[in-house]
Amino acid sequence: MAAINKLGVIGAGLMGNGIAHVAALSGISVVLMDVQQQALDRALATMAKNMDRQVSKGSVSSVDRDAALARIVTATDNSAFADCDLVIEAVTENEEIKKKIFASLCPVLKPDALLASNTSSIPITRLAAATDRPGCFIGMHFFNPVPMMKLVEIIRGLATQDATYQAVEALAKRMGKAPVMAQDWPGFVVNRILCPMINEAIQALMEGVGDVAAIDAGMKLGANHPMGPLELADFVGLDTLYSVMKVLHEGLGHSKYRPSPLLAKYVEAGWYGRKSGRGFYDYSTTPPTPTR
């Protein structure tokens, strides 16, 4: 089993910078790539701020913070991945975009480099088939916020080799994560269970069973959830939730996975939740105000 000492990350958004953050603190050299230099600049600033917070809490030393930040280099094209042992794709949840990224990435990689996708629902076997190395392809699904969430779902495609799984499992543990193996079925483990629950809460809101405050309070107080399902939907991103529900519906064919029409309306309106400033809550106020 080859050790992974140099990691590439594609996408400098929320998930990509979180993966780079944790990897660098674990002693791994990181190449963070995004086509937009501004996204890279924001990612570096975010990582520095988040590591400063860890230093202030005493969970990371200032020496380790400085060393971690020094391990991260940025790039705006794939050529920087030429000597990476593993490249993780962490871009938007769109299958065609991911396939195009892998098609342009594979020619620059060394022959034994591994590939992973941080997809939350798209079949790993299908993504792997779009590459030149399906045996070296795997799903590595981190959870937001990456520096705080311990879980990593590791998903084997039909062709994934044992050595690939073992190398990625070892990497997850080195990064301080708790890996669980998931089979390559739509939604894997967590989203197969979680997203239909959130979707049902949105359907209940649409049908007038309760308003936003009632539904969230009910699940926090009645089921002891730390966040209500509508608050969680805004945190995840309603566009991401909608994409996952479509994958579940198309892949499993059961009507219980059909995205709520109200979820579709919010996405059409551009109300994606926290990241857009408005979803089931309006984030221009303190505290956020329910929108229904």
N, C-alpha and C positions, 0 to 999 in steps of 0.2 A: 504494500500500500504506500503510494507516494505521499509525502508530507506536503501540505499546502502552506507555502511561506510567502507567496506573493499573490494578492487577490485583486482582481479587477471588478469594478462595480459600474454598471451602466445606468445612468439616471441619477441626477443630483437632487432629486426631490426629497420629500419627507422620509421615505423608506430607504432610498439610496444613501443619504447622508447618515442615517441611523446605522445602517450596516457598516459603512466605512468607519464611523465613530467607534463601534464596538470592536471591530477587527483591529484597528490601529491600537486601541488600548490593550489588546491581547498580544501585542508584539508582532503583528503581521503587517508587512508592507502593503500599501493600498494604492491602486490607481483608480481615481474617481473620474469618470468620463461623462460629459454632457455636451450636446451640440451648442448650448448657449453658455458663453463665458459668465454671464450674469448669474445663471443658476449655480455655477461652480463657486462664484464669489459668495453668494448667499449661503451655500452649503458649508463652506469653510468658516464663515462667521457664526453660523448656527452651531457647528461642532465646537468651536472655541467657547462660545457662551455656555453650552451645555456641560462641557468639561469643567469650566470655571465653577459652575454650580456644584458639580461633584466634588471639586476641591474644597469649596466652602462647607460642604456637608461632611468632609473627612473621608469620603469613600474612595477618593483618588488623590494621590500626592501631586504636588505641583511639578515634581520631576517627571512622573509618569505622564502627566498631561502634556508637558512640553515634548517628551519623546514621542508620544502618540501623534501629535500634530505634525511632527517632523517626518513621520512615516508616510504621510499622505501626499501624493502628487496628483495634479489634475491634468486633464487633457480634453481636447475637443474633437479628437478622431480616434479611430480604432487602432492605429499603429502603435499606440502606447501599451497595448495589451500583448505584444509579441512574446514577452517572456513570463507572462502570468501563468500560474499553476491552475487557477480556477477563475472564471469570469461569471459573475452573477448579474443577470438582467433584472432591473427594478424600475421599469417604466410603467406607463399607463396600462390598465387592464384591457388591452385590445389585441386580439390574437394576430391580426394581420400586421400590425406595427411590430409586434414581437418577432414574427417570422422574418420580416424584412431586416430587422436588427441582426438576427442570427445569420442570415444569408450574407450580410456584409462583414460580419465579424469572423466567421470561420476561416476564411483564407489567410488571415493575419496571425492566427494562433499557432503555437507549436503543436506537433502531432499528438502529444499526450496530455494536452490541456483539457481540463474538465469544464463543462458548461452547466449552469443552473439558472432556473427562472424563479423569481419571487412571486410568481402568479398566485392568486388566492383561489382560483377556480378553474382555469383553462387546462384541459388534459395535457399531461406531461408527454405522453406517448405521441400525441399529435405535434407538439412543438419539437420534440426530439427528431421526428421524421423529416422536419424541414432543415436539419443540420447534416453535416458530414460525419457526425460521431454520435449516433443515438445511444451507443453503449456507455458513453461518457457524459450523458445528459441526465439531469435529475431536477426535481423540484426542491427548493429550499425556501419555504414560506415563513418569513419573519412576521412579527406582530408589532403594531404601532402602540406606543413609542418604542422603537427597537432597543434603546439603552436600558429601558425599564422592564420590558416584557421578557420573561424567561423562555417562553415556548418557541420552538422552531419545528414546523412540520416538514419532514423529509419524505418526498413522494417519489417512488420508483416508477418509471415508465416501463412498458413491456420489455424494452431492450436494455434497460439499465443494468450494468454489470455490478457484481458484488463489490469489486474493488472501488468502484465509484461511490457506492453507498457508504462503504466503510470510511473512505477518505473524508466525505462530507459530514458524516456523523462525528468523526474525530474533530473536524474543524468546529462544528457547532459546540461541542463540549469545551474545546480550547477557548472559544469566545464566551464561555460562561453560561451557555444556553442549555436548556433541557430538551433534547430532540425526541420527537415521537414519530414513528413511521406511519404513514398513511398510504392507503392504496389509491391508485389512479382512477378515482371515480369523481364525478363533478362535485366541486365544493370541498373535497377531501374530508377531514374530520370536523374541524371547527365550523367552517362556513356552511357545511351541509346541515348542521344543527342550529347555528346561531342566526344565519340570515333569514330562514323561514320564520323564526320567532319574531325578528324585527319587522319583517314584511307583514306578519299577522297583526302586529301592533298598529302598523300604518293602515291596514284594512279596517281595523276596529275604529280608528280615528275617522276614516272616511265614512263609515256607517253610523257614526255618532254614538258609539257605545260609551265613549268618554272623550273629553278633550285632552290636549297634550299634557296638561298638568296632572289630570286624573290618571291617565295611563302610566305616566312615568312614576308618579307617587305610588300607585298601586303595585307596580313591580318592584320598586325599591323597598317599600315597607312590607309588602305581602310575600315577596319571593326572596327578599334580602339581597337583591342585586345592587352593586355599588353605583350603577348608572341606570336610569330608565332606558327602555328600548329606543325611544325617539331621540333622547339625548345622545345615546350611543350611535344611532344612525347618522346624526349630524357630525359626530366625531369621526366616524369611518369615512363619511362622504357619501351623499345620496347617489351620486353618479357611479361610484364603486359598488354600492349595494345593488343598484339597478343592473349593472353588468353581471354581477354574481348570480342574481336571481334569473336573469335570462339564460345564463350558462346552465343552471340547475334545471330550468324548465325545458330547454332544448335537449339536454343530455339525458334526463330521466323521464320526460314526457308526461309527468303527472300534473294535473291542474293545480294541485296544492302548492306548486312551485311558481305559479304564474305571478309576475310582479304586480303589486297592487296598482290599479290605475292612478291612485293619488300619488304614489311614488313616481310614476312616469310623468305626471303633471309637474311635480316639483323639479324634476330633472329638466324637463322642457323649458321651465322658467329660468333655469340657471341657478336655482336655489339648492346648492349642493351641501349646505351645512356650514360648519365653522370656517372652512377654507374660503367660502364665497361671502361670508358674513351673514348669511340668512339660510335657514332651512326650516325645520320644525320650531326653531327658535330664531329670534332676531338678535344678533350679536352686537348691534350698535348700542345696546343699552346694558347697564350693569345693575342687577344681574340680567342675563338674557331673557327676553320676553317671548312667551309662546306665540306662534303665528296662527294658531287655530284654537 
